[in-house]
Amino acid sequence: MRRYRSLLGMLLLAAFSVATARAGALMMARVDLPFPEAMAQLQDSIVSHGYTISRVQRVDAGLKANGYTTAAYQIVFFAKPAEMRILPSLDPQIAAYLPLQIVIFAERGHTLLLAANPDRIASFFPQHALQAHFVTWAHDMRAIFREVHHAGQ
């Protein structure tokens, strides 16, 4: 299990490195809050937008076990339970993108938030019934990022 988590962390780092090469593929915010306060604000904001946090996964422990030096590094998984039940029946491939995820990590006195941009993912799913969900997710994620960012000012 521990080996799986460290592999997942390394894969996520690689995915984010590749994704940054394309403009607009990621949403990012730099927050002037220490990691614990930013994490609390992030979780509060996610819940206030009607989502349920399904889990918080520590990636830093797996990275450290493989010799990487890193500060706090976690992934927050969240969704609306009804969407988790309904959306895969509209297109089973959407399950790969659910639940939604925000990566949060400490870097040089700041905390950074990263997420795949739902607007970009929407292009993989042309079904009209799914598009409204992507629009809502993108709107909510921008609001969540903005709220966490403003909490640090």
C-alpha positions, -999 to 999 in steps of 0.1 A, spaced: 0 0 0 28 24 9 46 16 -23 13 24 -42 10 58 -26 45 68 -34 40 57 -70 8 77 -72 26 108 -59 53 104 -85 27 99 -112 8 130 -101 40 151 -102 47 139 -137 11 146 -148 13 181 -134 46 187 -151 32 176 -185 0 196 -179 18 228 -172 32 228 -208 -3 235 -221 -18 269 -213 -50 267 -193 -47 230 -184 -42 238 -147 -58 261 -123 -33 275 -98 -33 299 -68 -4 310 -45 -17 316 -10 0 337 17 -12 313 44 8 286 63 -1 252 50 -24 241 80 -45 273 77 -47 271 39 -57 234 42 -85 243 67 -97 272 45 -96 250 14 -117 223 31 -142 248 45 -146 264 11 -151 231 -7 -179 222 18 -195 256 16 -199 251 -22 -220 219 -16 -193 193 -21 -184 164 2 -147 157 9 -142 120 2 -106 119 14 -74 137 19 -43 118 7 -8 126 19 17 125 -9 46 139 10 52 108 30 56 87 -1 79 112 -17 101 114 13 103 76 15 117 77 -21 143 102 -12 126 134 -23 127 164 1 93 181 2 72 200 26 35 193 32 19 179 0 -16 166 0 -45 159 -24 -81 168 -14 -107 146 -32 -142 159 -33 -175 156 -51 -213 158 -49 -225 122 -41 -254 124 -65 -230 133 -93 -208 104 -84 -237 81 -88 -253 95 -120 -225 108 -142 -207 75 -149 -240 62 -164 -239 91 -189 -203 84 -199 -183 57 -181 -150 74 -190 -158 104 -167 -151 81 -138 -114 87 -144 -119 124 -134 -141 118 -104 -139 128 -76 -126 162 -83 -91 169 -69 -71 198 -56 -34 194 -48 -22 216 -20 15 219 -10 38 242 8 66 260 -10 90 286 3 66 302 29 36 300 6 9 274 0 0 265 -36 -32 251 -49 -33 232 -82 -61 214 -101 -69 202 -135 -90 228 -152 -126 214 -157 -130 237 -188 -102 218 -205 -114 184 -195 -149 192 -209 -135 191 -244 -131 153 -240 -168 149 -233 -190 165 -260 -223 152 -244 -245 181 -237 -257 166 -204 -221 166 -191 -212 201 -202 -233 218 -175 -214 199 -148 -180 210 -162 -192 246 -163 -203 244 -127 -171 226 -115 -149 252 -132 -170 281 -117 -169 265 -82 -132 257 -83 -124 293 -94 -145 305 -64 -128 280 -40 -93 291 -52 -103 328 -49 -117 323 -14 -86 305 -1 -64 332 -18 -83 360 -2 -82 344 32 -44 349 31 -46 386 24 
